[in-house]
Amino acid sequence: MTERHNRGTGTGRTVNGSWRGWGGVAAMAVACALALTSAVAPLHGHGGGRHAGGAVRVQGPAVSARYASTSACDTPEASLDPGLGSTDGAAVQAIVKRGRLRVGIDQNSYLWGFRDPATGQLAGFDIDIVKAIATDILGPDAKVQYLTVPTAKRFDRLDDGTVDMVVRTVSITCDRLAQADFSTAYFTAGQQLLVPDGSAITGYNGTLRGKTVCAASGSTGLTRLTGTGGGTKESDAQRFGATVMPVENQLDCLVRVQLGLADAVFTDNALAAGQAAQDPSMHLVGIPVTREPYGVAMQKGHPDLVRRVNRVLAAYEAGGADSRWMASYQHWLAADLPGISGPPPAKYKER
């Protein structure tokens, strides 16, 4: 038996030769209960090693395959060019004066934003991006106030000024451009189904009939399932004959499936890869049915902060195979999301 190396979850263990992050359902339920914490932390490194185990199993094309476009606008990820305006205006100066960056994150998304129970530190691909932004604005001794926010409350916390930005695998969509300003995309994923071994579900199709599909409230996955975008057209869930189970956070869906309360998780395949890494009895099926560019979300009306974040991302992603982006990808994601050669190209509105 080959035991996979711990990626920094501290309590990862092998069960019958399989990796179980956070010690299974009970520990995950405890993690879900931590979703309202806030902490100010100095910056440090990646936060631990990660295993070198095999990639998440996919039935159908790999997660890096083509995506079916459902965007109502051409390029929602097109953002402000950092070279065509101030990157040090009032919003950035307010952060400098405060002395800390306030960021909405998830601490329950393994590989992206999660709390290492061995160290108590937050870690993951999204957390590395937060650190890069904080260091650029506040210097090497930057302090970050991390505030964990549920999926459905991400934009509320921006609107009420609780956080300066949200870095939480937030998909940039046409509808969301009315709620927040976004950086250019730093990763691209797609909505896909995650199911347990032995499931008869083969993809986003009629095999969902009579099944319960779990998705996080406020997520693009839930919107796709229920058709909450408006209109009278039959929703996908109705068309497939599926029951939808909304929950507060994505990790709650994995727990629901493990407890036998749901049959499948519908989420970004990038997040699903993290869940499958925690529980190898889970696997992706079918193909991605959306294209989901992830961006840093910020309160509307602060172009200097948007341009500053875009400047940070441009530097973070520069250097090809030697870029900081690629180093973070190799550290956190490559084992479970293989075949990605680099970040999505930056797109700017003004070009």
CORJO-V858881 format. One record per residue. N is the residue number from 1. RES is the residue in three letters. SS is DSSP state (hx for helix, st for strand, lp for the rest). PHI is phi in whole degrees, -180 to 180 (* if undefined). D_FIRST is the distance of its C-alpha to the first C-alpha in whole Angstrom. Layout:
n/res/ss/phi/d_first
N/RES/SS/PHI/D_FIRST
N/RES/SS/PHI/D_FIRST
This chain:
n/res/ss/phi/d_first
1/MET/lp/*/0
2/THR/lp/-99/4
3/GLU/lp/-91/6
4/ARG/lp/-72/10
5/HIS/lp/-75/13
6/ASN/lp/-62/15
7/ARG/lp/-89/18
8/GLY/lp/111/21
9/THR/lp/-85/21
10/GLY/lp/78/20
11/THR/lp/-103/19
12/GLY/lp/-59/16
13/ARG/st/-146/13
14/THR/st/-104/10
15/VAL/st/-124/11
16/ASN/lp/53/9
17/GLY/lp/85/6
18/SER/st/-113/9
19/TRP/st/-75/12
20/ARG/st/-130/15
21/GLY/hx/-74/17
22/TRP/hx/63/20
23/GLY/hx/75/19
24/GLY/lp/91/20
25/VAL/hx/-62/23
26/ALA/hx/-61/25
27/ALA/hx/-67/24
28/MET/hx/-66/25
29/ALA/hx/-63/29
30/VAL/hx/-64/29
31/ALA/hx/-60/29
32/CYS/hx/-62/31
33/ALA/lp/-71/34
34/LEU/lp/-88/34
35/ALA/lp/-72/35
36/LEU/lp/-116/39
37/THR/lp/-84/38
38/SER/st/-139/40
39/ALA/st/-149/39
40/VAL/st/-100/41
41/ALA/st/-134/38
42/PRO/st/-73/39
43/LEU/lp/-82/37
44/HIS/lp/-153/34
45/GLY/lp/-75/31
46/HIS/lp/-61/28
47/GLY/lp/92/27
48/GLY/lp/127/23
49/GLY/lp/-78/20
50/ARG/lp/-137/18
51/HIS/lp/-74/15
52/ALA/lp/-109/14
53/GLY/lp/-73/12
54/GLY/lp/-71/14
55/ALA/lp/-72/17
56/VAL/lp/-59/18
57/ARG/lp/-78/19
58/VAL/st/-127/22
59/GLN/st/-96/24
60/GLY/lp/111/28
61/PRO/lp/-59/28
62/ALA/lp/-63/26
63/VAL/lp/-65/27
64/SER/lp/-89/29
65/ALA/lp/-72/31
66/ARG/lp/-62/35
67/TYR/lp/-117/36
68/ALA/lp/-83/39
69/SER/lp/-77/42
70/THR/lp/-127/43
71/SER/lp/-69/45
72/ALA/lp/-84/49
73/CYS/lp/-126/50
74/ASP/lp/-69/49
75/THR/lp/-137/47
76/PRO/lp/-61/46
77/GLU/lp/-82/44
78/ALA/lp/-68/47
79/SER/st/-125/48
80/LEU/lp/-80/51
81/ASP/lp/-72/51
82/PRO/hx/-66/51
83/GLY/hx/-91/53
84/LEU/hx/-119/56
85/GLY/lp/179/56
86/SER/lp/-66/56
87/THR/lp/-117/53
88/ASP/lp/-145/54
89/GLY/lp/-87/56
90/ALA/hx/-63/57
91/ALA/hx/-66/53
92/VAL/hx/-67/52
93/GLN/hx/-65/54
94/ALA/hx/-64/54
95/ILE/hx/-68/50
96/VAL/hx/-62/51
97/LYS/hx/-64/54
98/ARG/hx/-67/52
99/GLY/lp/88/49
100/ARG/lp/-156/46
101/LEU/st/-100/44
102/ARG/st/-102/44
103/VAL/st/-131/41
104/GLY/st/-83/40
105/ILE/st/-139/36
106/ASP/lp/-114/33
107/GLN/lp/-110/31
108/ASN/st/-123/28
109/SER/st/-105/27
110/TYR/lp/-56/24
111/LEU/lp/84/24
112/TRP/lp/-105/28
113/GLY/st/-151/29
114/PHE/st/-148/27
115/ARG/st/-96/28
116/ASP/lp/-74/25
117/PRO/lp/-66/25
118/ALA/lp/-76/24
119/THR/lp/-113/27
120/GLY/lp/79/30
121/GLN/lp/-93/30
122/LEU/st/-81/30
123/ALA/st/-151/28
124/GLY/lp/132/27
125/PHE/hx/-62/29
126/ASP/hx/-65/32
127/ILE/hx/-65/32
128/ASP/hx/-61/32
129/ILE/hx/-67/35
130/VAL/hx/-57/37
131/LYS/hx/-62/37
132/ALA/hx/-64/38
133/ILE/hx/-66/41
134/ALA/hx/-62/42
135/THR/hx/-63/42
136/ASP/hx/-66/44
137/ILE/hx/-82/47
138/LEU/hx/-114/47
139/GLY/lp/93/45
140/PRO/lp/-65/43
141/ASP/lp/-100/43
142/ALA/lp/-58/43
143/LYS/st/-111/42
144/VAL/st/-122/41
145/GLN/st/-97/41
146/TYR/st/-89/38
147/LEU/st/-123/39
148/THR/st/-78/37
149/VAL/lp/-128/39
150/PRO/lp/-64/38
151/THR/hx/-53/38
152/ALA/hx/-74/41
153/LYS/hx/-108/43
154/ARG/hx/-60/42
155/PHE/hx/-80/45
156/ASP/hx/-62/47
157/ARG/hx/-71/46
158/LEU/hx/-73/47
159/ASP/hx/-61/51
160/ASP/lp/-88/51
161/GLY/lp/78/50
162/THR/lp/-64/48
163/VAL/lp/-127/45
164/ASP/lp/-81/46
165/MET/st/-161/44
166/VAL/st/-121/41
167/VAL/st/-122/37
168/ARG/st/-153/35
169/THR/st/43/34
170/VAL/st/-86/38
171/SER/st/-76/38
172/ILE/lp/-87/42
173/THR/lp/-128/44
174/CYS/lp/-60/48
175/ASP/hx/-62/48
176/ARG/hx/-73/47
177/LEU/hx/-65/49
178/ALA/hx/-82/52
179/GLN/lp/-102/50
180/ALA/lp/-157/48
181/ASP/st/-96/48
182/PHE/st/-127/45
183/SER/lp/-71/44
184/THR/lp/-69/43
185/ALA/lp/-69/40
186/TYR/lp/-112/37
187/PHE/st/-163/34
188/THR/st/-128/34
189/ALA/st/-128/32
190/GLY/lp/-160/33
191/GLN/st/-69/33
192/GLN/st/-152/31
193/LEU/st/-92/29
194/LEU/st/-115/26
195/VAL/st/-134/25
196/PRO/st/-81/22
197/ASP/lp/-55/20
198/GLY/lp/88/23
199/SER/lp/-69/26
200/ALA/lp/-86/29
201/ILE/lp/-74/30
202/THR/lp/-110/30
203/GLY/lp/164/32
204/TYR/lp/-82/35
205/ASN/lp/-157/37
206/GLY/hx/-66/38
207/THR/hx/-70/35
208/LEU/hx/-83/35
209/ARG/lp/-59/38
210/GLY/lp/78/38
211/LYS/lp/-101/35
212/THR/st/-104/35
213/VAL/st/-111/34
214/CYS/st/-100/33
215/ALA/st/-150/34
216/ALA/st/-77/35
217/SER/lp/-61/39
218/GLY/lp/83/41
219/SER/lp/-91/38
220/THR/hx/-66/39
221/GLY/hx/-64/37
222/LEU/hx/-65/39
223/THR/hx/-61/42
224/ARG/hx/-64/41
225/LEU/hx/-68/40
226/THR/hx/-97/43
227/GLY/lp/67/46
228/THR/lp/-73/47
229/GLY/lp/-71/48
230/GLY/lp/110/52
231/GLY/lp/90/54
232/THR/lp/-108/54
233/LYS/lp/-63/51
234/GLU/lp/-59/49
235/SER/lp/-72/46
236/ASP/hx/-60/42
237/ALA/hx/-62/41
238/GLN/hx/-65/44
239/ARG/hx/-63/44
240/PHE/hx/-86/41
241/GLY/lp/75/42
242/ALA/lp/-105/39
243/THR/st/-98/39
244/VAL/st/-103/38
245/MET/st/-116/37
246/PRO/st/-79/38
247/VAL/st/-135/36
248/GLU/lp/-74/37
249/ASN/lp/-134/33
250/GLN/hx/-60/31
251/LEU/hx/-61/28
252/ASP/hx/-58/30
253/CYS/hx/-65/29
254/LEU/hx/-60/26
255/VAL/hx/-63/26
256/ARG/hx/-61/29
257/VAL/hx/-67/27
258/GLN/hx/-63/24
259/LEU/lp/-86/27
260/GLY/lp/80/28
261/LEU/lp/-90/31
262/ALA/lp/-138/31
263/ASP/lp/-101/30
264/ALA/st/-157/29
265/VAL/st/-111/29
266/PHE/st/-114/32
267/THR/st/-157/31
268/ASP/st/-60/31
269/ASN/hx/-64/28
270/ALA/hx/-67/27
271/LEU/hx/-72/27
272/ALA/hx/-61/25
273/ALA/hx/-61/22
274/GLY/hx/-66/22
275/GLN/hx/-68/22
276/ALA/hx/-68/19
277/ALA/hx/-68/17
278/GLN/hx/-74/18
279/ASP/st/-134/17
280/PRO/lp/-70/15
281/SER/lp/-81/17
282/MET/st/-103/20
283/HIS/st/-153/21
284/LEU/st/-79/24
285/VAL/st/-130/27
286/GLY/lp/72/30
287/ILE/lp/-121/31
288/PRO/lp/-61/33
289/VAL/lp/-107/36
290/THR/lp/-140/38
291/ARG/lp/-114/38
292/GLU/st/-123/37
293/PRO/st/-77/38
294/TYR/st/-87/37
295/GLY/st/-141/40
296/VAL/st/-81/41
297/ALA/st/-94/43
298/MET/st/-135/46
299/GLN/lp/-60/50
300/LYS/lp/-66/52
301/GLY/lp/95/55
302/HIS/lp/-126/53
303/PRO/hx/-62/53
304/ASP/hx/-65/53
305/LEU/hx/-70/50
306/VAL/hx/-61/48
307/ARG/hx/-65/50
308/ARG/hx/-64/48
309/VAL/hx/-63/45
310/ASN/hx/-64/45
311/ARG/hx/-65/46
312/VAL/hx/-62/43
313/LEU/hx/-62/41
314/ALA/hx/-61/42
315/ALA/hx/-71/42
316/TYR/hx/-64/38
317/GLU/hx/-92/37
318/ALA/lp/-75/40
319/GLY/lp/111/38
320/GLY/hx/60/36
321/ALA/hx/-65/33
322/ASP/hx/-99/34
323/SER/lp/-72/35
324/ARG/hx/-65/34
325/TRP/hx/-59/33
326/MET/hx/-67/30
327/ALA/hx/-63/29
328/SER/hx/-68/28
329/TYR/hx/-60/27
330/GLN/hx/-64/24
331/HIS/hx/-70/23
332/TRP/hx/-103/23
333/LEU/lp/-112/23
334/ALA/lp/-59/22
335/ALA/lp/-66/18
336/ASP/lp/-113/19
337/LEU/lp/-130/23
338/PRO/lp/-76/23
339/GLY/lp/86/26
340/ILE/lp/-97/29
341/SER/lp/-93/31
342/GLY/lp/170/33
343/PRO/lp/-71/35
344/PRO/lp/-66/37
345/PRO/lp/-64/41
346/ALA/lp/-67/43
347/LYS/lp/-123/46
348/TYR/st/-123/49
349/LYS/lp/-65/52
350/GLU/lp/-89/55
351/ARG/lp/-115/54
